[in-house]
């Protein structure tokens, strides 16, 4: 999948450069769009790009991974303002045929001084991909979906947990403090359903659906695993708009 990784990076970079070649990596007859702000198909992609003020767009992919037919990335953007996002692209017969993403505004460093994008980038332990996906899947199902927070330490390295969420500090103490602060404000973070788990080596991305502050929300959580424990975390939360505001009818998820 190294070729596909390169193609995805080039496609995302073309948002900034305007290079037309990477568009050829997309199947023109089948491009299923799950960004609900974009119309379906290749025409929808082009229409969205044409709305950007000339020379305003920036795209820098910091992390890129592959799992089967999927390539997933973690990038910094500037279109309609500074943003950070995850993108997932599915290949079929050598062409890109489907796209999902989660985007959020770029924010200042969190209480531990970490940003939404810094941290480890190197893929290691590819032979442990299946084990790491299993570990992270169990963590999300047990702690985030079932809210069995007392079991968090079974999965997370308590005193060596690097956190990139904009509002949360490092280690389990930072996570517990943030959850406590939300509870005092009456804000609930609910995970209801896991839609997709993708991984390569020590990195695992989980796409989930739930509610944040009672609003329908898509959660994209990227975890780094080391020695059988989660040691680093990045995330993007995006509110899912009402259906009458969708530009396509494919839905935010719809994974195979």
N, C-alpha and C positions, 0 to 999 in steps of 0.2 A: 504493500500500500504506500510505499515511499513516493511513487509517481503521483498517486492521488493526493497525498499530503501537499506536494509541491503545487499541484494544480489548484487546490483549494486556497492556499496562501496567495497564489497569483491572482485568483479570482477576487479575493477580498481586497488585495492591494489595488486592483483595477478601479475600485471605488474612488481611490485617491488619484491614480495616474490617468484614468480615462482610457487605458489600453484596451482595445477591443478584442485582442486575441483570446484572453481567458474566457470570454463569453462562449467560445466554441467548445469549451469543456462541458457545457450544459446541453442536454438533449432538447432541441427546440420543439419537439413534438410532445414532450412530457416533462414538465417541470412543476411539481406540486409545491405550492407555497404555504407555509404555516405561520409566517409573520402576518398577523391579522391587519397590519397597516398597509400591506401591499396586495395588489390584485394578483390573481393566479397566473401562472405561466411565465414564459420568457418576456412577454410584452409587459407584464406587470412589474417585473424586475427593472426593465428599461424605463418604464414610466416613473417609477420611484426615483431612480438615479437622475432623471432629467429634471426633477423638482429641486435638486440641490443647487444652490448658488455656485456659479463657476469658480473653481479653485478653492472651495471651502472645505471639501471633504478630506479627511485623513483616515488612514487605516494602518494599524501596526499589530500584527499577530505575534503574541508573546509565547503561546503554547499551541502545539498542534499534535493530535493523536489520531490513531486509527484503530478500529475494531470491526473486523469483518468488512461489510460493505459501507461502513460509516466512517467519516472523518469528522472530528470535532475539535474546535478551536476556542481559544481564550484571547480576546483582542481588545485593543484600545481604539476608539473611533472618535472622529469629529464629523458628525453630520447632524445638522439642526442642533448643534451644541455638543460638548465633550461627553462621551459615553464609554461604558465598558460593557462587553457582551460575550456571550457564548454563542457559537454557531455550530449546527450539526448539518452535514450534507450526506445524502445517501447516493451511492453509485449503483448503476445497473448497466451491465454490458459496456463498462468503461466510460459511461457518461453520468454526469450529475442529474438526478431526476427528482430530488426532493430536498427541501430546506426547512429547518427549524431554527429559531433563535430566542434568546432572552437578553434584553437590553435594559440598562439603568444609567442614570446620570452618574458621571464621575464625581467622587466625593473626596474630601481631605483624608489624610491618614487617620487610622482608628486609634483607640486609647493606647495601643502598644506601638504606635508609630508605623504600622504596616499599611500598605496601600492595597487597592483592589487587584493589583496585577503583579506586584513584586513577589519574590520567593523563588523556590526551586522550579526549574524548568526541564531538567534532564530526565528522560525516561530510563528507568532501570528495572531490573528484575522482570523482564518480559515473561520468563517462565513461571512467574507467580501471578500472572494476570487473572486467571480463573479464581484462585484463592483470595486475591484482593477484592475482586468483584463480589465474592460471596461474603466476605467480612463486612464490606461497606453496605451491601444489601441488608444484612442482618441488623446493622446499626440503625439504618434508616427505618426499617420496619419496626424494630423494637423501641428505639428511643424517640424517634420523631413522629412516626405514625401512631404507635400505641402509647406514647408519652411516658414510657417507663424510665424516667430520668435517673433513677437509682442504679440503673445498669450501664450508665454512660461510661464509667471507668473500665468496663469490660472491653470496650472498643477503642477508646481514646487514651493516648499517652498523657496522663494527668498533668505532669509538670514539664512537658516538652511538646506542647500543642500550639502551633503557630496559626494565628487566626487573622484572616484578611477581610472578614465582614466589617463594614464601615463603622459599626456601633459597638463591636465586641472586642475585648482585650484577649491576650494570650491565656493559654492553659485552661483547665476546667474551672478554675476560680473566676476567670473572665466570663466564661459562658454562663455560669450560674448567676453571676452578678447581673448580667444582661437580661436573663430570663426573669429574675426577680424584679428588675426595674420595669420590665414590660407588664408583669402581673400587677404591680402597684398602679400602673396607668390604665389597667383594665384592657390591655391589648393582648390578644391571643394569637399565637403562631401555630396554625394547625396544618398538619400534613395528612391528607386523606387518601391519596393513591399515588403509587409509584408507576410511572409510565415507561421508563426506559433506564437501563443501567449499561453504560459503556465504559470500557477500560482498556488501557494499554500499560502493562508493567505495573509501576507503583502509583499510577494515576487512575482514578475512577470518577466518572461523572454520572450523577443521578438526576433524572428529570422527574419531578413530582408535581402533583396538583393539590391545592388546599386553599386555605384562607389566611390572610394576614390582616388584622384589625377588621375582621368580618368581610373583607373584600376578596373575591375570587382571585387566586394568585397562582402563578407558575413559579416553581422553585427549581433553579439549576444549582446544584451543589457539586463542586469539584473537591475531591479528597486526595491527599497523598498518603500512602501507606509505607511504613518502614518496620521491619521485624514484627509483623503481625498486629500492629496497632496504627490507628490514624494519627498522623503527626502534623498535618497541615490542611487548611480548609479555605476555599474561596467560594463565594456564592453571588448569584444575581437573582433578585426577586422582581417579578414584573406582574402588575395588576392586569388581569384578563378583562378586556372591555366587554360591555354588553353586546349580544349577538347582532343587534341592529346597527352596530358601528363597524362590524367586520367588513374588510374589503374583499375577502374570499370566504368560502364556506367550508374550508378544509379543517378548521379547528386548530387550536393551539398545540395539540398533541397528535393523535392519530398514527402512532408508531405501529410498525408491523411486528 
